[in-house]
Amino acid sequence: MTAATPADAPAGPLAENACPSCPHPLDSHDVIARRFCTATAAGHLERGCVCGAAVDPHARKKP
């Protein structure tokens, strides 16, 4: 067995519904976002969020 390094250790305890990769609750994730965030956490990656909760519908340009 290997010991967890500080980079591998969680920053602190997560709330029951907290996503380990983004600031949005897990119940706001669709299937794709949940897989994306799970892979992000497993790979220790730093990348943007694809959660539907992160989308601002008012930010889209009107035709």
Buried (B, 14 or more C-beta within 10 A) or exposed (E): EEEEEEEEEEEEEEEEEEBEBBEBBBEBBEEEBBEBBBEBBEEEEEEEBBBEBEEEEEEEEEE
